[in-house]
């Protein structure tokens, strides 16, 4: 079953403007399915096919020439054929037809300096993350409770009738570690690396302390930093920076750690739905994680490049998410409570006064009713796609 992805519109628009479109994102987030749905007439080439892989890397010029056609070419898992990128530059400079080459990959090859330099000005990058709450809702697959949705996560294959979510994520972790990680970097002790991933999952929503993380894992700080960068490149987790505009020097500078999928994080934690309900602190952190990632998906789908951060100072004033959009600074509080309370706006109101902003603050909660109060907007977790309209004032 194909679940329609909201990113389709901006990808189609981009393919009308530049010769190369690249879709990056986590393994199994639906990239291959998406590009084959959008570009149905393109020739499809998978770099995981041994014969295609060997041809592409040994003779990139001959490879691209042999598959030349009137419509275009999809190169899936393009990160496995780095020798192609320099030749792609040559080809599109000779024939800059918009949307001719479609690349996809489960690593962020935008971070590779040689690749970004080769394709500069010739490529648009798009990030496809696992499904959003909006996409699941439209497909009538959204969980009937927050708890169920957190444990199911958002990877498309989880929503196939025969798939058990926990089994899927355990297999995903094993496949990722045994295959992807070893193809990127030689890690001597895979068991310690798995432990590192578990320790990261247990720090969801917390400020990152490299010394503490390294100590608990029994590795050096430099190794911890390298492994974290590896997990970021593979779209397993990301760091949310702190907001420090003009609110004094007592603002926290350490970033917060989040996973791109809460189902994956929960499996790494080794907990189930019953346990999650009892662990309220973890529940709140995972709900916050889910909302922040979902907003990233919603913004991506609209082609919006907002700057996201969090706020915390030495006086324990804290705001879960700050969205900076076109000169507007919008504070968002995220609460895993099914009951709305006016106290949720307290820090938002304080922040609004400090920044002298006229933008309406937002509270996202685990309830079901959307409404506007004197202090700001209240948005349920099932209607996160409405937030970009509120930020833009639409």
Secondary structure, 3 states (H helix, E strand, C coil): CCCCCCCHHHHHHHHCCCCEEEEECCCCCCHHHHHHHHCCCCEEEECCCHHHHHHHHHCHHHHHHHCCCCCCEEEECHHHCCCHHHHHHHHHHHCCCCCCEEEEECCCHHHCHHHHHHHCCCEEEEECCCCCHHHHHHCCCCCCCHHHHHHHCCCHHHHCCCCCHHHHHHHHHHHHHHHHHHHHCCCCCHHHHHHHHHHHHCCCCCECCHHHHHHHHCCCHHHHHHHHHHHHHCCCEEEECECCCCCCCCECCCCEEEECCHHHHHHHHCCCHHHHHHCHHHHHHHHHHHHHHHHHHHHHHCCCCCEEEEEEECCCCEEEEEEEECCEEEEEEEECCCCCCHHHHHHHHHHHHHHCCCCCEEEEECCCCCEECCCEEEEEHHHHHHHHHHHHCC
